[in-house]
Amino acid sequence: MTILGIHHMTAISADAQRTVDFYVEVLGQRLVKQTVNFDAPDSYHLYFGDQSGRPGTVLTFFEWPGAGRGRPGVGGTHHVALETDSYDTLLMWKRRLTDLGLAVDGPFDRHYFTSIYFRDPDGLIIEIATRGPGWTVDEEPDAIGMAFRAPPAEMLVNNRDAARIIATTWPEPVPQITPGMALRHGMHHLTAIGSNIDRTHAFFGELLGMRRVKMTSNFDDPDSAHWYWGVGDGRPGTLITYFERDPHKTGRAVMGAGQMHHFALTVANEDTQLEWREKLLGAGLRVSQVMDRVYFKSIYTSDPDGHIIELATAGPGFLVDEDVDTTGTVLQLPPWLEARRTQIAASLTPLRRS
């Protein structure tokens, strides 16, 4: 019974076509599945990732047409981070995005990686982070996450050279995503907001058995704890991080466009998933029945602040109903909805593909 890493995250989109245009044309993601929300089949559920939709590369979106903006807060997710290879490719992304008219913050030195931040059309905060240098810059490999590590003073928000950061970018335009820039590795980490970091650790570290790989503070809000959990040595793609915030000051998250609905962690198979279900129930948590999502099986619970957490099987994957070369090109429905295809398709706005 081991959590293998991040499986996917699911956020809310107010306009499916706008979401496709942004993630495919701007970020170079592959639309790997065009389907519907199995629990509300009159709306899209879009999956983006690498060509085959490997767990850890997948960003998914429920379309809630015309939805108002959500708001981050306790019990919600703050941002999703995607992984890039190097500092050079990070700067290339900054130049590409700013040339396309997006507001980009950074690059910021986070000690363990360097990153930039921007928003998708619905307001979801997206970070692009370098793979390293990693957790061992201030702790031995066998002791990561065991002691509090304060952020280096020069990296704190009040001590940064803001003019230098704004001016730092790639020297030439980047009209096309180069092979080296491709966000093929998928997610670096997901960051959520909780009200009690020790209680959050009891859930991810003690109950789910994930390794705490860093205890530090938020570099932009040093009074807020920022802890990281991962798998093994805490490699990108396995990392869940939480900011601790006072719920009386921050308030609870409000679901809507630009907010994450839930995120999913990967478990090996259906048998392991059932073992996890029994363990979660034994801990007194509410847990759903096993849900057939065709491409994986899922159970749902929530963290101590109410954020929905899914445990999804690694397979069978997104190629069960499409060839790898044609994924995402046509609307796919689960077998139990095929009889309603005409009705369902009529309720959706057809997607344009470039």
C-alpha positions in Angstrom: 0.0 0.0 0.0 2.1 2.8 -1.4 1.1 6.1 -2.9 2.9 6.2 -6.2 2.6 10.0 -6.9 0.2 12.4 -8.4 -2.3 11.0 -10.9 -4.1 14.1 -12.0 -5.7 17.4 -11.0 -9.2 18.6 -11.9 -10.1 22.3 -12.2 -13.1 24.3 -13.3 -13.3 25.9 -16.7 -16.0 28.4 -17.7 -15.4 27.8 -21.5 -14.1 24.5 -22.9 -12.9 26.0 -26.2 -10.9 28.7 -24.5 -9.3 26.1 -22.2 -8.4 23.9 -25.2 -6.9 26.9 -27.0 -4.8 27.8 -24.0 -3.5 24.4 -22.9 -2.8 23.2 -26.5 -1.7 26.3 -28.3 0.0 28.2 -25.5 1.4 25.5 -23.3 1.8 22.7 -25.9 -0.2 20.1 -24.0 -1.9 17.2 -25.8 -5.7 16.9 -25.5 -5.7 13.3 -24.6 -9.4 12.8 -23.9 -12.5 14.6 -24.9 -15.3 13.2 -22.8 -18.0 14.3 -20.4 -18.3 14.5 -16.6 -19.6 11.0 -15.9 -21.6 12.3 -13.0 -23.0 15.3 -15.0 -22.9 14.2 -18.7 -24.3 17.4 -20.1 -20.9 19.0 -19.6 -17.4 18.4 -20.9 -14.5 16.8 -19.0 -11.3 17.5 -20.8 -8.0 15.8 -20.1 -4.6 17.3 -21.1 -1.2 15.7 -20.7 1.5 13.9 -22.7 0.6 11.9 -25.7 -0.7 8.9 -23.8 -1.8 10.6 -20.6 0.6 9.1 -18.1 -0.4 9.6 -14.5 1.4 12.7 -13.2 1.1 14.5 -16.6 -2.6 14.9 -16.6 -4.5 18.2 -16.1 -8.3 17.8 -16.4 -11.1 20.3 -16.5 -14.9 20.2 -15.8 -16.6 22.8 -18.0 -19.2 24.8 -16.0 -20.3 27.2 -18.8 -20.3 30.8 -17.7 -19.2 29.9 -14.1 -18.2 32.8 -11.9 -14.6 33.0 -10.6 -13.8 30.9 -7.6 -11.6 32.0 -4.8 -8.6 30.2 -3.1 -8.8 29.6 0.6 -8.7 27.0 3.3 -9.9 23.6 1.9 -8.9 24.6 -1.6 -5.9 24.4 -3.9 -3.6 27.4 -4.4 -1.8 26.4 -7.6 -0.5 23.7 -9.9 3.2 23.6 -10.8 4.5 22.1 -14.1 8.1 20.9 -14.5 10.7 22.2 -16.9 14.2 20.9 -17.5 16.4 23.9 -16.6 16.7 27.6 -15.8 17.2 28.3 -19.5 14.0 26.7 -20.5 12.2 28.5 -17.6 13.4 31.8 -19.1 12.3 30.7 -22.5 8.8 30.1 -21.1 8.8 33.5 -19.5 9.6 35.2 -22.8 7.1 33.1 -24.8 4.3 33.8 -22.3 5.0 37.6 -22.0 5.2 37.9 -25.7 1.7 36.4 -25.9 0.5 39.1 -23.5 0.3 37.1 -20.3 1.4 38.6 -17.0 4.3 36.6 -15.6 5.8 36.8 -12.1 9.4 35.7 -11.6 11.7 34.0 -12.0 11.9 33.5 -8.2 14.6 31.4 -6.5 12.8 29.0 -4.2 16.1 27.4 -3.0 15.0 23.9 -4.1 13.9 25.0 -7.6 13.3 28.2 -9.5 9.9 29.2 -10.9 7.6 31.6 -12.7 3.9 32.1 -12.2 1.0 33.1 -14.4 -2.7 32.4 -14.8 -4.8 30.5 -17.3 -7.9 32.2 -18.8 -10.1 31.2 -15.8 -7.6 32.5 -13.3 -6.0 29.2 -12.2 -2.5 30.0 -10.9 0.1 28.0 -12.9 3.7 27.7 -11.8 6.5 26.4 -14.0 9.3 25.1 -11.9 12.8 23.7 -12.6 13.5 20.1 -11.7 16.3 21.0 -9.2 18.5 21.6 -7.4 16.3 19.6 -5.0 15.8 18.9 -1.3 19.4 18.1 -0.4 20.8 21.6 -0.8 20.3 22.2 2.9 19.7 18.6 4.3 21.4 15.2 4.0 19.5 12.8 1.7 18.5 10.5 4.6 17.3 13.5 6.8 15.2 15.6 4.4 12.0 16.9 6.0 13.1 16.0 9.5 13.9 19.6 10.7 12.6 23.1 10.0 14.6 24.9 7.4 14.0 28.7 7.2 14.0 30.3 3.8 17.3 32.1 2.9 16.8 35.7 3.9 17.6 37.0 0.4 14.8 34.9 -1.1 12.1 36.4 1.1 9.6 38.7 -0.6 10.8 41.9 1.1 14.4 41.3 0.2 14.2 40.6 -3.5 15.6 42.8 -6.3 12.2 43.3 -8.0 13.6 45.3 -10.9 16.2 42.6 -11.7 13.5 39.8 -11.5 11.2 41.7 -13.9 14.0 42.3 -16.4 15.3 38.7 -16.3 14.0 36.9 -19.4 15.2 35.0 -22.5 16.9 37.4 -24.9 15.1 36.3 -28.1 11.5 35.7 -29.0 10.2 32.1 -28.6 7.3 31.8 -31.0 7.4 28.0 -31.0 7.8 25.6 -28.1 11.2 23.9 -28.7 11.6 20.2 -27.8 13.7 21.1 -24.8 10.9 23.4 -23.5 8.1 20.8 -23.8 6.4 20.3 -20.4 6.6 16.5 -21.1 7.5 15.6 -17.5 4.1 16.8 -16.3 3.4 18.2 -12.8 6.2 19.3 -10.5 3.8 19.7 -7.5 0.4 20.7 -6.3 -0.1 23.3 -3.5 -3.2 23.5 -1.4 -4.2 25.5 1.7 -4.9 24.1 5.1 -5.6 25.4 8.6 -3.3 23.2 10.7 -0.1 21.9 9.2 0.3 19.2 11.9 -3.1 17.9 11.1 -2.3 18.0 7.4 0.8 15.9 8.1 -1.2 13.4 10.1 -3.3 12.9 6.9 -0.6 12.8 4.2 2.4 11.7 6.2 1.0 9.3 8.7 -2.2 8.0 7.2 -1.3 8.0 3.5 2.4 7.2 4.3 3.9 9.9 2.1 7.3 11.1 3.0 7.7 14.7 4.4 10.6 16.0 2.3 10.7 19.7 3.5 9.5 21.8 6.4 9.9 25.4 5.6 7.9 28.7 5.4 6.2 30.3 2.5 8.8 32.5 0.9 6.1 35.1 0.0 4.4 34.9 3.4 7.1 33.9 6.0 4.5 33.6 8.8 2.9 30.7 7.0 4.2 27.2 7.3 4.9 25.5 3.9 5.5 21.7 4.1 6.1 19.3 1.2 5.3 15.5 1.0 6.4 13.2 -1.8 7.4 9.7 -2.7 10.9 8.2 -2.3 13.4 11.1 -2.6 10.6 13.5 -3.3 10.9 13.6 -7.0 8.8 16.1 -9.0 5.5 14.5 -10.0 4.9 13.0 -6.5 4.9 16.3 -4.5 1.9 17.7 -2.5 2.6 20.9 -0.6 0.4 22.9 1.8 0.4 26.5 3.0 -0.9 26.8 6.6 -3.3 29.8 6.9 -5.4 31.2 9.7 -9.0 30.4 8.5 -10.3 33.5 10.3 -8.1 35.7 8.1 -8.0 33.7 4.8 -11.5 32.2 4.8 -12.6 29.1 3.0 -12.1 28.4 -0.7 -15.1 29.2 -3.0 -15.5 26.7 -5.9 -15.8 28.3 -9.3 -13.8 28.9 -12.5 -10.1 28.9 -11.9 -10.3 26.8 -8.8 -9.2 23.2 -8.5 -12.1 20.8 -7.8 -9.9 17.9 -6.5 -6.6 16.2 -7.1 -5.9 12.5 -7.4 -3.0 10.4 -6.1 -2.0 7.2 -7.9 -2.3 3.7 -6.4 -1.0 0.6 -8.2 -4.2 -1.4 -8.9 -7.8 -2.1 -7.8 -6.8 -4.5 -5.0 -4.6 -1.9 -3.5 -7.3 0.6 -3.9 -9.7 -1.5 -1.9 -7.1 -1.9 0.9 -6.8 1.9 1.0 -10.6 2.2 1.2 -10.7 0.0 4.2 -7.8 1.8 5.9 -9.5 5.2 5.3 -12.8 4.0 6.6 -11.0 2.5 9.6 -9.6 5.9 10.3 -13.1 7.3 10.5 -13.1 9.1 7.2 -15.9 9.3 4.7 -15.0 7.4 1.6 -16.9 6.9 -1.6 -17.6 3.6 -3.3 -15.3 2.6 -6.1 -16.2 4.6 -9.2 -15.5 3.3 -12.7 -13.9 6.1 -14.7 -13.1 3.8 -17.6 -9.5 5.0 -17.8 -9.0 4.3 -14.1 -11.0 3.3 -11.0 -11.4 5.9 -8.2 -12.4 6.4 -4.6 -12.9 9.8 -3.0 -12.2 11.2 0.5 -11.1 14.5 1.8 -8.2 16.1 3.7 -8.9 17.5 7.2 -10.0 20.8 5.8 -12.5 19.3 3.3 -10.4 19.4 0.1 -11.5 16.4 -2.1 -8.7 13.9 -2.5 -9.1 11.0 -5.0 -7.1 7.8 -5.1 -7.0 6.6 -8.7 -5.6 3.4 -10.1 -2.6 3.7 -12.5 -4.5 1.9 -15.3 -5.9 0.8 -17.6 -5.1 4.3 -19.1 -6.4 6.5 -21.9 -5.7 4.1 -24.8 -8.5 1.7 -24.0 -10.8 3.4 -26.5 -8.4 5.4 -28.8 -5.1 4.8 -30.5 -2.2 6.9 -29.3 -2.1 8.9 -32.5 -5.8 9.9 -32.3 -6.4 10.6 -28.6 -8.6 13.5 -27.9 -9.9 14.0 -31.5 -13.5 12.8 -30.9 -16.0 12.7 -28.1 -15.6 9.5 -26.1 -18.4 8.2 -23.8 -18.4 5.4 -21.3 -20.4 2.3 -22.3 -23.4 3.2 -20.1 -23.8 6.6 -21.8 -23.5 5.5 -25.4 -27.3 5.1 -25.8 -27.5 8.8 -25.0 -24.8 9.9 -27.4 -27.0 12.0 -29.7 -28.6 13.8 -26.8 -25.3 14.4 -25.0 -23.5 15.6 -28.1 -26.3 18.1 -28.7 -25.9 19.6 -25.3 -22.1 20.3 -25.9 -20.6 23.0 -28.1 -18.3 21.2 -30.6 -14.6 21.9 -30.1 -12.5 23.3 -32.8 -9.1 21.7 -33.2 -6.2 23.3 -35.0 
